[in-house]
Amino acid sequence: MPDKHLSSQFDHELNTVSSRLMEMGGLVESQIQQAVYALSLFVEEVADQVIKTESQVNSMEVEIDRELSTIIARRQPTARDLRLLMAISKATANLERAGDEANKIARMVKSLIHSGGFRSLPSSELRLTTEMASGLLRKALDAFARLDTSTALSILKEDDLIDKEFDGFVRKLITYMMEDPRTISSSLDLLFVAKALERIGDHAKNIAELIIYIVKGEDVRHTSMEHIESTLQ
């Protein structure tokens, strides 16, 4: 009976810290969506709200890491339980960085609004990239909650599409700057926005790799797609 009691307590602690991760993920998702809204309509008040949320996201990262340290010290988990706790810590760090990227987008939106440069730039062409990046992070969080490796694999493949969209957008911006040097400053701001979106996709990819690590016990970072597919078979 005592062993069963300890086991149920441990399960409760795992569920609690996992729920905290999902709560943080929801906050970062909201931050990204607000940043995207601010970018699409150039609403400074919404951009300001994104920036204000940053401190809350940072605090959650610290709190979750503290909870994880306490669980590891108290329970000394092994095997899959330890992998899960390590993965939650890394996923938390990736969410915090994704929030940082949303914060960068909000600050660039404010810069573009104040300079007036957004009126002459193809910011609307970033819409597809924004939808892909925010959707990919949402998908990664859902897959993490279910430890769904098949969805994780599809996320890894979709991240390549975001990279291609980013490369295409950069080429368009270069054309704008060559045709009208007066757009260079604002174009660089928009380039930083596009790079932030591409990085959000990267963080979603990192979370997907963590799912495979938890389930299969293998670190698939920096490996080929063929190797990952083989691992999941």
VOFIVO-514516 format. One record per residue (C-alpha): residue number from 0; residue in three letters; x, y, z. Coordinates in steps of 0.05 Angstrom, whole numbers, plus 5000, padded with zeros to 4 digits. Layout:
<recs>
<rec i="NUM" aa="Ala" xx="X" yy="Y" zz="Z"/>
...
</recs>
This chain:
<recs>
<rec i="0" aa="Met" xx="5000" yy="5000" zz="5000"/>
<rec i="1" aa="Pro" xx="5054" yy="5052" zz="5017"/>
<rec i="2" aa="Asp" xx="5086" yy="5040" zz="4948"/>
<rec i="3" aa="Lys" xx="5019" yy="5050" zz="4914"/>
<rec i="4" aa="His" xx="5008" yy="5114" zz="4954"/>
<rec i="5" aa="Leu" xx="5076" yy="5142" zz="4934"/>
<rec i="6" aa="Ser" xx="5063" yy="5123" zz="4862"/>
<rec i="7" aa="Ser" xx="4996" yy="5159" zz="4861"/>
<rec i="8" aa="Gln" xx="5029" yy="5221" zz="4892"/>
<rec i="9" aa="Phe" xx="5083" yy="5220" zz="4839"/>
<rec i="10" aa="Asp" xx="5031" yy="5213" zz="4783"/>
<rec i="11" aa="His" xx="4994" yy="5273" zz="4813"/>
<rec i="12" aa="Glu" xx="5058" yy="5314" zz="4813"/>
<rec i="13" aa="Leu" xx="5073" yy="5294" zz="4740"/>
<rec i="14" aa="Asn" xx="5002" yy="5313" zz="4720"/>
<rec i="15" aa="Thr" xx="5007" yy="5379" zz="4756"/>
<rec i="16" aa="Val" xx="5072" yy="5401" zz="4724"/>
<rec i="17" aa="Ser" xx="5048" yy="5377" zz="4656"/>
<rec i="18" aa="Ser" xx="4985" yy="5419" zz="4665"/>
<rec i="19" aa="Arg" xx="5029" yy="5479" zz="4682"/>
<rec i="20" aa="Leu" xx="5067" yy="5469" zz="4618"/>
<rec i="21" aa="Met" xx="5002" yy="5469" zz="4578"/>
<rec i="22" aa="Glu" xx="4979" yy="5531" zz="4615"/>
<rec i="23" aa="Met" xx="5044" yy="5566" zz="4596"/>
<rec i="24" aa="Gly" xx="5036" yy="5541" zz="4525"/>
<rec i="25" aa="Gly" xx="4966" yy="5572" zz="4522"/>
<rec i="26" aa="Leu" xx="4994" yy="5638" zz="4546"/>
<rec i="27" aa="Val" xx="5049" yy="5638" zz="4494"/>
<rec i="28" aa="Glu" xx="4999" yy="5618" zz="4440"/>
<rec i="29" aa="Ser" xx="4956" yy="5678" zz="4460"/>
<rec i="30" aa="Gln" xx="5018" yy="5722" zz="4458"/>
<rec i="31" aa="Ile" xx="5034" yy="5699" zz="4387"/>
<rec i="32" aa="Gln" xx="4963" yy="5708" zz="4364"/>
<rec i="33" aa="Gln" xx="4961" yy="5778" zz="4392"/>
<rec i="34" aa="Ala" xx="5028" yy="5794" zz="4358"/>
<rec i="35" aa="Val" xx="5001" yy="5768" zz="4292"/>
<rec i="36" aa="Tyr" xx="4938" yy="5810" zz="4300"/>
<rec i="37" aa="Ala" xx="4979" yy="5871" zz="4316"/>
<rec i="38" aa="Leu" xx="5021" yy="5857" zz="4254"/>
<rec i="39" aa="Ser" xx="4962" yy="5846" zz="4207"/>
<rec i="40" aa="Leu" xx="4925" yy="5909" zz="4227"/>
<rec i="41" aa="Phe" xx="4982" yy="5950" zz="4258"/>
<rec i="42" aa="Val" xx="4947" yy="5961" zz="4325"/>
<rec i="43" aa="Glu" xx="4997" yy="5989" zz="4375"/>
<rec i="44" aa="Glu" xx="4953" yy="5975" zz="4436"/>
<rec i="45" aa="Val" xx="4953" yy="5901" zz="4421"/>
<rec i="46" aa="Ala" xx="5029" yy="5902" zz="4410"/>
<rec i="47" aa="Asp" xx="5036" yy="5934" zz="4479"/>
<rec i="48" aa="Gln" xx="4995" yy="5878" zz="4510"/>
<rec i="49" aa="Val" xx="5042" yy="5826" zz="4480"/>
<rec i="50" aa="Ile" xx="5102" yy="5861" zz="4511"/>
<rec i="51" aa="Lys" xx="5067" yy="5865" zz="4579"/>
<rec i="52" aa="Thr" xx="5054" yy="5790" zz="4578"/>
<rec i="53" aa="Glu" xx="5128" yy="5774" zz="4572"/>
<rec i="54" aa="Ser" xx="5142" yy="5780" zz="4646"/>
<rec i="55" aa="Gln" xx="5086" yy="5731" zz="4662"/>
<rec i="56" aa="Val" xx="5114" yy="5680" zz="4613"/>
<rec i="57" aa="Asn" xx="5184" yy="5688" zz="4644"/>
<rec i="58" aa="Ser" xx="5156" yy="5677" zz="4714"/>
<rec i="59" aa="Met" xx="5120" yy="5614" zz="4693"/>
<rec i="60" aa="Glu" xx="5185" yy="5586" zz="4664"/>
<rec i="61" aa="Val" xx="5221" yy="5597" zz="4731"/>
<rec i="62" aa="Glu" xx="5163" yy="5567" zz="4771"/>
<rec i="63" aa="Ile" xx="5158" yy="5505" zz="4728"/>
<rec i="64" aa="Asp" xx="5234" yy="5493" zz="4731"/>
<rec i="65" aa="Arg" xx="5230" yy="5500" zz="4807"/>
<rec i="66" aa="Glu" xx="5174" yy="5448" zz="4810"/>
<rec i="67" aa="Leu" xx="5214" yy="5401" zz="4766"/>
<rec i="68" aa="Ser" xx="5275" yy="5407" zz="4809"/>
<rec i="69" aa="Thr" xx="5234" yy="5391" zz="4871"/>
<rec i="70" aa="Ile" xx="5202" yy="5330" zz="4839"/>
<rec i="71" aa="Ile" xx="5269" yy="5302" zz="4814"/>
<rec i="72" aa="Ala" xx="5302" yy="5313" zz="4882"/>
<rec i="73" aa="Arg" xx="5244" yy="5281" zz="4920"/>
<rec i="74" aa="Arg" xx="5226" yy="5223" zz="4874"/>
<rec i="75" aa="Gln" xx="5292" yy="5208" zz="4838"/>
<rec i="76" aa="Pro" xx="5254" yy="5183" zz="4777"/>
<rec i="77" aa="Thr" xx="5285" yy="5137" zz="4725"/>
<rec i="78" aa="Ala" xx="5273" yy="5116" zz="4653"/>
<rec i="79" aa="Arg" xx="5211" yy="5147" zz="4619"/>
<rec i="80" aa="Asp" xx="5190" yy="5188" zz="4679"/>
<rec i="81" aa="Leu" xx="5258" yy="5222" zz="4681"/>
<rec i="82" aa="Arg" xx="5256" yy="5233" zz="4605"/>
<rec i="83" aa="Leu" xx="5187" yy="5265" zz="4613"/>
<rec i="84" aa="Leu" xx="5211" yy="5313" zz="4667"/>
<rec i="85" aa="Met" xx="5273" yy="5332" zz="4627"/>
<rec i="86" aa="Ala" xx="5230" yy="5342" zz="4565"/>
<rec i="87" aa="Ile" xx="5181" yy="5387" zz="4602"/>
<rec i="88" aa="Ser" xx="5240" yy="5430" zz="4624"/>
<rec i="89" aa="Lys" xx="5265" yy="5436" zz="4553"/>
<rec i="90" aa="Ala" xx="5195" yy="5448" zz="4526"/>
<rec i="91" aa="Thr" xx="5186" yy="5503" zz="4577"/>
<rec i="92" aa="Ala" xx="5250" yy="5536" zz="4553"/>
<rec i="93" aa="Asn" xx="5226" yy="5531" zz="4480"/>
<rec i="94" aa="Leu" xx="5159" yy="5563" zz="4498"/>
<rec i="95" aa="Glu" xx="5194" yy="5620" zz="4534"/>
<rec i="96" aa="Arg" xx="5236" yy="5632" zz="4472"/>
<rec i="97" aa="Ala" xx="5175" yy="5629" zz="4427"/>
<rec i="98" aa="Gly" xx="5145" yy="5682" zz="4473"/>
<rec i="99" aa="Asp" xx="5208" yy="5723" zz="4463"/>
<rec i="100" aa="Glu" xx="5197" yy="5720" zz="4388"/>
<rec i="101" aa="Ala" xx="5126" yy="5744" zz="4396"/>
<rec i="102" aa="Asn" xx="5154" yy="5801" zz="4438"/>
<rec i="103" aa="Lys" xx="5203" yy="5818" zz="4382"/>
<rec i="104" aa="Ile" xx="5146" yy="5819" zz="4332"/>
<rec i="105" aa="Ala" xx="5106" yy="5867" zz="4376"/>
<rec i="106" aa="Arg" xx="5165" yy="5914" zz="4384"/>
<rec i="107" aa="Met" xx="5178" yy="5913" zz="4309"/>
<rec i="108" aa="Val" xx="5104" yy="5928" zz="4296"/>
<rec i="109" aa="Lys" xx="5110" yy="5989" zz="4341"/>
<rec i="110" aa="Ser" xx="5173" yy="6011" zz="4304"/>
<rec i="111" aa="Leu" xx="5138" yy="6004" zz="4237"/>
<rec i="112" aa="Ile" xx="5077" yy="6042" zz="4261"/>
<rec i="113" aa="His" xx="5120" yy="6100" zz="4287"/>
<rec i="114" aa="Ser" xx="5162" yy="6103" zz="4223"/>
<rec i="115" aa="Gly" xx="5101" yy="6098" zz="4178"/>
<rec i="116" aa="Gly" xx="5141" yy="6050" zz="4135"/>
<rec i="117" aa="Phe" xx="5090" yy="5994" zz="4138"/>
<rec i="118" aa="Arg" xx="5046" yy="6030" zz="4087"/>
<rec i="119" aa="Ser" xx="5096" yy="6015" zz="4030"/>
<rec i="120" aa="Leu" xx="5117" yy="5944" zz="4049"/>
<rec i="121" aa="Pro" xx="5086" yy="5876" zz="4033"/>
<rec i="122" aa="Ser" xx="5070" yy="5859" zz="4106"/>
<rec i="123" aa="Ser" xx="5006" yy="5823" zz="4083"/>
<rec i="124" aa="Glu" xx="5049" yy="5771" zz="4048"/>
<rec i="125" aa="Leu" xx="5072" yy="5747" zz="4117"/>
<rec i="126" aa="Arg" xx="5002" yy="5722" zz="4132"/>
<rec i="127" aa="Leu" xx="5015" yy="5651" zz="4109"/>
<rec i="128" aa="Thr" xx="5080" yy="5646" zz="4149"/>
<rec i="129" aa="Thr" xx="5045" yy="5673" zz="4212"/>
<rec i="130" aa="Glu" xx="4988" yy="5623" zz="4205"/>
<rec i="131" aa="Met" xx="5037" yy="5566" zz="4194"/>
<rec i="132" aa="Ala" xx="5082" yy="5584" zz="4253"/>
<rec i="133" aa="Ser" xx="5027" yy="5596" zz="4304"/>
<rec i="134" aa="Gly" xx="4989" yy="5534" zz="4280"/>
<rec i="135" aa="Leu" xx="5052" yy="5491" zz="4285"/>
<rec i="136" aa="Leu" xx="5064" yy="5511" zz="4357"/>
<rec i="137" aa="Arg" xx="4991" yy="5496" zz="4375"/>
<rec i="138" aa="Lys" xx="4998" yy="5429" zz="4341"/>
<rec i="139" aa="Ala" xx="5063" yy="5414" zz="4378"/>
<rec i="140" aa="Leu" xx="5031" yy="5429" zz="4446"/>
<rec i="141" aa="Asp" xx="4971" yy="5384" zz="4431"/>
<rec i="142" aa="Ala" xx="5018" yy="5328" zz="4408"/>
<rec i="143" aa="Phe" xx="5060" yy="5336" zz="4471"/>
<rec i="144" aa="Ala" xx="4998" yy="5330" zz="4515"/>
<rec i="145" aa="Arg" xx="4980" yy="5264" zz="4480"/>
<rec i="146" aa="Leu" xx="5053" yy="5241" zz="4468"/>
<rec i="147" aa="Asp" xx="5032" yy="5232" zz="4395"/>
<rec i="148" aa="Thr" xx="5094" yy="5213" zz="4355"/>
<rec i="149" aa="Ser" xx="5059" yy="5211" zz="4288"/>
<rec i="150" aa="Thr" xx="5038" yy="5283" zz="4295"/>
<rec i="151" aa="Ala" xx="5108" yy="5301" zz="4319"/>
<rec i="152" aa="Leu" xx="5136" yy="5272" zz="4255"/>
<rec i="153" aa="Ser" xx="5088" yy="5313" zz="4212"/>
<rec i="154" aa="Ile" xx="5109" yy="5376" zz="4251"/>
<rec i="155" aa="Leu" xx="5182" yy="5363" zz="4234"/>
<rec i="156" aa="Lys" xx="5164" yy="5359" zz="4160"/>
<rec i="157" aa="Glu" xx="5120" yy="5421" zz="4162"/>
<rec i="158" aa="Asp" xx="5175" yy="5464" zz="4192"/>
<rec i="159" aa="Asp" xx="5212" yy="5458" zz="4125"/>
<rec i="160" aa="Leu" xx="5153" yy="5493" zz="4092"/>
<rec i="161" aa="Ile" xx="5160" yy="5552" zz="4139"/>
<rec i="162" aa="Asp" xx="5234" yy="5557" zz="4122"/>
<rec i="163" aa="Lys" xx="5216" yy="5559" zz="4048"/>
<rec i="164" aa="Glu" xx="5164" yy="5614" zz="4059"/>
<rec i="165" aa="Phe" xx="5216" yy="5654" zz="4098"/>
<rec i="166" aa="Asp" xx="5267" yy="5647" zz="4042"/>
<rec i="167" aa="Gly" xx="5215" yy="5670" zz="3991"/>
<rec i="168" aa="Phe" xx="5195" yy="5730" zz="4032"/>
<rec i="169" aa="Val" xx="5268" yy="5751" zz="4041"/>
<rec i="170" aa="Arg" xx="5277" yy="5751" zz="3965"/>
<rec i="171" aa="Lys" xx="5215" yy="5796" zz="3958"/>
<rec i="172" aa="Leu" xx="5242" yy="5845" zz="4010"/>
<rec i="173" aa="Ile" xx="5309" yy="5849" zz="3975"/>
<rec i="174" aa="Thr" xx="5272" yy="5868" zz="3911"/>
<rec i="175" aa="Tyr" xx="5234" yy="5923" zz="3948"/>
<rec i="176" aa="Met" xx="5298" yy="5951" zz="3977"/>
<rec i="177" aa="Met" xx="5334" yy="5950" zz="3910"/>
<rec i="178" aa="Glu" xx="5276" yy="5986" zz="3876"/>
<rec i="179" aa="Asp" xx="5268" yy="6038" zz="3930"/>
<rec i="180" aa="Pro" xx="5326" yy="6049" zz="3979"/>
<rec i="181" aa="Arg" xx="5279" yy="6091" zz="4023"/>
<rec i="182" aa="Thr" xx="5245" yy="6027" zz="4045"/>
<rec i="183" aa="Ile" xx="5310" yy="5995" zz="4072"/>
<rec i="184" aa="Ser" xx="5299" yy="6013" zz="4145"/>
<rec i="185" aa="Ser" xx="5227" yy="5989" zz="4147"/>
<rec i="186" aa="Ser" xx="5244" yy="5928" zz="4105"/>
<rec i="187" aa="Leu" xx="5296" yy="5908" zz="4156"/>
<rec i="188" aa="Asp" xx="5244" yy="5913" zz="4211"/>
<rec i="189" aa="Leu" xx="5198" yy="5868" zz="4171"/>
<rec i="190" aa="Leu" xx="5255" yy="5820" zz="4159"/>
<rec i="191" aa="Phe" xx="5264" yy="5813" zz="4234"/>
<rec i="192" aa="Val" xx="5190" yy="5798" zz="4240"/>
<rec i="193" aa="Ala" xx="5195" yy="5744" zz="4188"/>
<rec i="194" aa="Lys" xx="5256" yy="5714" zz="4223"/>
<rec i="195" aa="Ala" xx="5219" yy="5714" zz="4289"/>
<rec i="196" aa="Leu" xx="5162" yy="5675" zz="4257"/>
<rec i="197" aa="Glu" xx="5211" yy="5626" zz="4228"/>
<rec i="198" aa="Arg" xx="5242" yy="5616" zz="4297"/>
<rec i="199" aa="Ile" xx="5173" yy="5602" zz="4327"/>
<rec i="200" aa="Gly" xx="5168" yy="5546" zz="4278"/>
<rec i="201" aa="Asp" xx="5236" yy="5521" zz="4300"/>
<rec i="202" aa="His" xx="5213" yy="5519" zz="4373"/>
<rec i="203" aa="Ala" xx="5152" yy="5479" zz="4353"/>
<rec i="204" aa="Lys" xx="5199" yy="5431" zz="4317"/>
<rec i="205" aa="Asn" xx="5242" yy="5426" zz="4380"/>
<rec i="206" aa="Ile" xx="5180" yy="5407" zz="4422"/>
<rec i="207" aa="Ala" xx="5162" yy="5354" zz="4370"/>
<rec i="208" aa="Glu" xx="5231" yy="5324" zz="4377"/>
<rec i="209" aa="Leu" xx="5222" yy="5321" zz="4452"/>
<rec i="210" aa="Ile" xx="5158" yy="5279" zz="4442"/>
<rec i="211" aa="Ile" xx="5199" yy="5227" zz="4405"/>
<rec i="212" aa="Tyr" xx="5252" yy="5229" zz="4459"/>
<rec i="213" aa="Ile" xx="5201" yy="5215" zz="4514"/>
<rec i="214" aa="Val" xx="5166" yy="5158" zz="4477"/>
<rec i="215" aa="Lys" xx="5225" yy="5125" zz="4443"/>
<rec i="216" aa="Gly" xx="5282" yy="5144" zz="4489"/>
<rec i="217" aa="Glu" xx="5324" yy="5170" zz="4431"/>
<rec i="218" aa="Asp" xx="5350" yy="5240" zz="4419"/>
<rec i="219" aa="Val" xx="5333" yy="5255" zz="4346"/>
<rec i="220" aa="Arg" xx="5360" yy="5326" zz="4344"/>
<rec i="221" aa="His" xx="5407" yy="5339" zz="4285"/>
<rec i="222" aa="Thr" xx="5390" yy="5272" zz="4252"/>
<rec i="223" aa="Ser" xx="5361" yy="5259" zz="4183"/>
<rec i="224" aa="Met" xx="5287" yy="5251" zz="4170"/>
<rec i="225" aa="Glu" xx="5302" yy="5180" zz="4147"/>
<rec i="226" aa="His" xx="5332" yy="5163" zz="4215"/>
<rec i="227" aa="Ile" xx="5273" yy="5194" zz="4252"/>
<rec i="228" aa="Glu" xx="5223" yy="5155" zz="4210"/>
<rec i="229" aa="Ser" xx="5263" yy="5092" zz="4223"/>
<rec i="230" aa="Thr" xx="5262" yy="5106" zz="4298"/>
<rec i="231" aa="Leu" xx="5187" yy="5111" zz="4298"/>
<rec i="232" aa="Gln" xx="5174" yy="5047" zz="4260"/>
</recs>
